[in-house]
Amino acid sequence: MTQARAHTGPSRRGAALLMALGMLALFSVLGAAYVRAMSLEDEAASLRARQARTEEAAAGAVRGAAAALRRALAENDGLGMLADRSFRMPVHALTRAGRGTGEGALTPQPLPDTFVRVRLTVAEMDPAALAADDPAAGAVRAAAPGAGRFFRVTARAALVEQTGGGERGRAPAAVEAVALADGNGTAFVYWNGTDEPYAGPPR
């Protein structure tokens, strides 16, 4: 009986040690998987933020062009703004304010070495010349004949990050719209893009 008890103690301790090592290995694998999942989720959130910034920049450029078109037509200032052009738009993010009033508050600040490059195109359209497969054809033809002048406004944008002396374009986005200009101003009759306009240009 004494010998049996002598062998039982070490074997139980060995089994407990093996079980503890097994649980440690299991929790290590689960912890590594959790860290990896959180890393992927953080990367996905960063990509979504980049995409949202680019889409908003493209949509904002289209709305701004429609407003400029309205002013140009109202002032008989010519349509020189119809020429294709490229420009940069700053990218802002909420960061902590520095010293002074509102210290520690979140305020929008431009991100260094990051901007959105936008290529904007504005062209007058002839509704009668629209191809049948043009995605804007239905909306344009639904407008009353002689309602005004139609302009296709297209913005293509990409988020650009400057790193190591070079540039890296990310999260491309495009918005295409058709604006109807009449005696009351301009209004969108067609909008195609991942972003929906919050409101048409003021009349």
Kinemage of the C-alpha trace (Angstrom):
@kinemage 1
@onewidth
@group {chain A} dominant
@subgroup {mainchain}
@vectorlist {calphas} color= white
{ca met a 1} P 0.000 0.000 0.000
{ca thr a 2} L 2.838 2.328 0.827
{ca gln a 3} L 4.498 1.757 -2.566
{ca ala a 4} L 1.197 2.365 -4.405
{ca arg a 5} L 0.775 5.737 -2.700
{ca ala a 6} L 4.383 6.634 -3.515
{ca his a 7} L 3.785 6.123 -7.221
{ca thr a 8} L 0.349 7.791 -7.259
{ca gly a 9} L 1.538 11.223 -6.054
{ca pro a 10} L 4.126 11.945 -8.778
{ca ser a 11} L 1.846 10.643 -11.554
{ca arg a 12} L -0.930 12.962 -10.461
{ca arg a 13} L 1.439 15.886 -10.312
{ca gly a 14} L 2.679 15.028 -13.798
{ca ala a 15} L -0.875 14.847 -15.136
{ca ala a 16} L -1.701 18.212 -13.565
{ca leu a 17} L 1.432 19.731 -15.081
{ca leu a 18} L 0.542 18.388 -18.515
{ca met a 19} L -2.996 19.728 -18.163
{ca ala a 20} L -1.678 23.134 -17.114
{ca leu a 21} L 0.714 23.223 -20.062
{ca gly a 22} L -2.108 22.218 -22.382
{ca met a 23} L -4.368 24.988 -21.070
{ca leu a 24} L -1.510 27.489 -21.371
{ca ala a 25} L -0.945 26.471 -24.983
{ca leu a 26} L -4.682 26.740 -25.708
{ca phe a 27} L -4.965 30.211 -24.193
{ca ser a 28} L -1.822 31.289 -26.049
{ca val a 29} L -3.386 30.236 -29.365
{ca leu a 30} L -6.679 31.948 -28.479
{ca gly a 31} L -4.852 35.107 -27.420
{ca ala a 32} L -2.824 35.215 -30.629
{ca ala a 33} L -6.003 34.710 -32.676
{ca tyr a 34} L -7.725 37.519 -30.766
{ca val a 35} L -4.819 39.901 -31.299
{ca arg a 36} L -4.787 39.041 -35.009
{ca ala a 37} L -8.543 39.582 -35.270
{ca met a 38} L -8.279 42.962 -33.557
{ca ser a 39} L -5.429 43.927 -35.857
{ca leu a 40} L -7.496 43.026 -38.921
{ca glu a 41} L -10.493 44.923 -37.555
{ca asp a 42} L -8.335 47.993 -36.914
{ca glu a 43} L -6.972 47.814 -40.456
{ca ala a 44} L -10.492 47.434 -41.871
{ca ala a 45} L -11.687 50.452 -39.873
{ca ser a 46} L -8.740 52.475 -41.197
{ca leu a 47} L -9.602 51.461 -44.767
{ca arg a 48} L -13.246 52.432 -44.241
{ca ala a 49} L -12.168 55.822 -42.904
{ca arg a 50} L -9.933 56.401 -45.930
{ca gln a 51} L -12.719 55.395 -48.311
{ca ala a 52} L -15.231 57.668 -46.586
{ca arg a 53} L -12.851 60.633 -46.808
{ca thr a 54} L -12.264 60.065 -50.508
{ca glu a 55} L -15.950 59.625 -51.285
{ca glu a 56} L -16.848 62.786 -49.388
{ca ala a 57} L -14.137 64.720 -51.226
{ca ala a 58} L -15.450 63.569 -54.612
{ca ala a 59} L -19.042 64.357 -53.665
{ca gly a 60} L -18.043 67.745 -52.271
{ca ala a 61} L -16.193 68.594 -55.481
{ca val a 62} L -19.307 67.772 -57.531
{ca arg a 63} L -21.561 69.878 -55.309
{ca gly a 64} L -19.058 72.737 -55.359
{ca ala a 65} L -18.841 72.622 -59.166
{ca ala a 66} L -22.631 72.745 -59.458
{ca ala a 67} L -22.760 75.776 -57.156
{ca ala a 68} L -20.007 77.508 -59.173
{ca leu a 69} L -21.915 76.713 -62.359
{ca arg a 70} L -25.041 78.308 -60.914
{ca arg a 71} L -23.141 81.487 -60.057
{ca ala a 72} L -21.442 81.640 -63.467
{ca leu a 73} L -24.740 81.324 -65.307
{ca ala a 74} L -26.475 83.860 -63.054
{ca glu a 75} L -23.724 86.430 -63.581
{ca asn a 76} L -23.219 85.682 -67.294
{ca asp a 77} L -19.595 85.111 -66.398
{ca gly a 78} L -18.923 82.569 -69.119
{ca leu a 79} L -18.279 78.882 -68.681
{ca gly a 80} L -14.509 78.878 -68.357
{ca met a 81} L -14.884 76.644 -65.320
{ca leu a 82} L -15.949 73.829 -67.649
{ca ala a 83} L -12.306 73.039 -68.376
{ca asp a 84} L -10.985 69.860 -66.771
{ca arg a 85} L -8.907 70.590 -63.713
{ca ser a 86} L -7.124 68.794 -60.896
{ca phe a 87} L -6.671 70.048 -57.373
{ca arg a 88} L -5.893 68.931 -53.829
{ca met a 89} L -8.200 68.864 -50.844
{ca pro a 90} L -6.850 68.657 -47.268
{ca val a 91} L -7.808 65.738 -45.051
{ca his a 92} L -8.865 66.494 -41.483
{ca ala a 93} L -9.139 64.300 -38.412
{ca leu a 94} L -10.226 64.907 -34.830
{ca thr a 95} L -7.210 65.455 -32.591
{ca arg a 96} L -6.653 66.867 -29.130
{ca ala a 97} L -6.329 70.644 -28.957
{ca gly a 98} L -3.152 72.182 -27.597
{ca arg a 99} L -2.752 74.573 -24.731
{ca gly a 100} L -5.154 77.369 -24.101
{ca thr a 101} L -8.924 77.562 -24.262
{ca gly a 102} L -10.517 74.176 -24.784
{ca glu a 103} L -7.359 72.294 -23.936
{ca gly a 104} L -7.848 68.582 -24.436
{ca ala a 105} L -10.954 69.008 -26.600
{ca leu a 106} L -11.227 67.149 -29.898
{ca thr a 107} L -10.920 69.548 -32.824
{ca pro a 108} L -10.549 68.908 -36.568
{ca gln a 109} L -6.948 69.328 -37.678
{ca pro a 110} L -5.385 68.729 -41.126
{ca leu a 111} L -3.408 65.515 -41.362
{ca pro a 112} L 0.237 66.084 -42.348
{ca asp a 113} L 1.448 64.484 -45.584
{ca thr a 114} L -2.100 63.385 -46.461
{ca phe a 115} L -4.496 64.897 -48.987
{ca val a 116} L -7.105 63.954 -51.567
{ca arg a 117} L -6.290 64.516 -55.215
{ca val a 118} L -9.411 65.289 -57.259
{ca arg a 119} L -9.867 65.447 -61.014
{ca leu a 120} L -13.032 67.345 -61.922
{ca thr a 121} L -14.766 67.406 -65.285
{ca val a 122} L -17.777 69.558 -66.222
{ca ala a 123} L -19.335 69.286 -69.686
{ca glu a 124} L -22.607 70.519 -71.134
{ca met a 125} L -24.891 67.766 -72.408
{ca asp a 126} L -27.274 67.510 -75.318
{ca pro a 127} L -30.218 65.378 -74.124
{ca ala a 128} L -31.078 64.418 -77.695
{ca ala a 129} L -27.594 63.004 -78.265
{ca leu a 130} L -27.548 60.723 -75.217
{ca ala a 131} L -26.906 57.065 -75.966
{ca ala a 132} L -29.553 54.599 -74.877
{ca asp a 133} L -27.124 52.830 -72.551
{ca asp a 134} L -26.035 56.054 -70.838
{ca pro a 135} L -26.928 55.561 -67.142
{ca ala a 136} L -28.108 59.188 -66.919
{ca ala a 137} L -30.341 58.997 -70.012
{ca gly a 138} L -33.545 58.095 -68.174
{ca ala a 139} L -33.237 60.868 -65.589
{ca val a 140} L -32.318 63.499 -68.164
{ca arg a 141} L -35.132 62.595 -70.551
{ca ala a 142} L -37.620 62.522 -67.703
{ca ala a 143} L -37.078 66.252 -67.248
{ca ala a 144} L -39.482 68.490 -69.172
{ca pro a 145} L -38.290 69.413 -72.687
{ca gly a 146} L -36.740 72.828 -72.744
{ca ala a 147} L -36.452 72.829 -68.959
{ca gly a 148} L -32.946 74.259 -69.088
{ca arg a 149} L -29.359 73.231 -69.765
{ca phe a 150} L -27.870 69.971 -68.593
{ca phe a 151} L -24.291 69.561 -67.358
{ca arg a 152} L -22.480 66.344 -66.534
{ca val a 153} L -20.200 66.776 -63.528
{ca thr a 154} L -17.688 64.031 -62.756
{ca ala a 155} L -15.158 63.857 -59.932
{ca arg a 156} L -12.534 61.144 -59.529
{ca ala a 157} L -10.595 61.194 -56.294
{ca ala a 158} L -7.897 59.257 -54.470
{ca leu a 159} L -6.412 59.617 -51.012
{ca val a 160} L -2.684 60.318 -51.282
{ca glu a 161} L -0.223 59.605 -48.482
{ca gln a 162} L 3.300 60.965 -48.801
{ca thr a 163} L 5.858 58.565 -47.354
{ca gly a 164} L 9.582 58.235 -47.859
{ca gly a 165} L 9.778 60.891 -50.544
{ca gly a 166} L 7.045 59.251 -52.639
{ca glu a 167} L 3.283 59.236 -52.906
{ca arg a 168} L 0.876 56.374 -52.412
{ca gly a 169} L -2.671 56.632 -53.752
{ca arg a 170} L -5.399 54.792 -51.878
{ca ala a 171} L -9.186 54.381 -51.724
{ca pro a 172} L -10.180 55.638 -55.197
{ca ala a 173} L -13.725 56.944 -55.546
{ca ala a 174} L -15.788 58.483 -58.314
{ca val a 175} L -19.021 60.465 -58.385
{ca glu a 176} L -20.905 61.385 -61.539
{ca ala a 177} L -23.903 63.676 -61.557
{ca val a 178} L -26.060 65.599 -63.988
{ca ala a 179} L -27.109 69.106 -62.991
{ca leu a 180} L -30.043 70.902 -64.547
{ca ala a 181} L -29.545 74.663 -64.786
{ca asp a 182} L -32.628 76.791 -65.328
{ca gly a 183} L -33.980 80.161 -64.287
{ca asn a 184} L -34.233 79.035 -60.678
{ca gly a 185} L -30.652 77.853 -60.310
{ca thr a 186} L -29.215 74.341 -60.503
{ca ala a 187} L -30.463 71.006 -59.213
{ca phe a 188} L -29.233 67.452 -59.583
{ca val a 189} L -31.411 65.189 -61.711
{ca tyr a 190} L -28.951 62.273 -61.610
{ca trp a 191} L -26.407 61.129 -59.067
{ca asn a 192} L -24.221 58.059 -59.303
{ca gly a 193} L -21.695 57.293 -56.608
{ca thr a 194} L -21.182 55.517 -53.334
{ca asp a 195} L -21.966 58.797 -51.574
{ca glu a 196} L -25.450 60.293 -51.720
{ca pro a 197} L -25.721 64.095 -51.754
{ca tyr a 198} L -27.055 65.542 -48.541
{ca ala a 199} L -28.793 68.255 -50.508
{ca gly a 200} L -28.712 69.698 -53.975
{ca pro a 201} L -26.989 73.019 -54.645
{ca pro a 202} L -29.000 76.007 -53.421
{ca arg a 203} L -31.379 77.460 -55.967
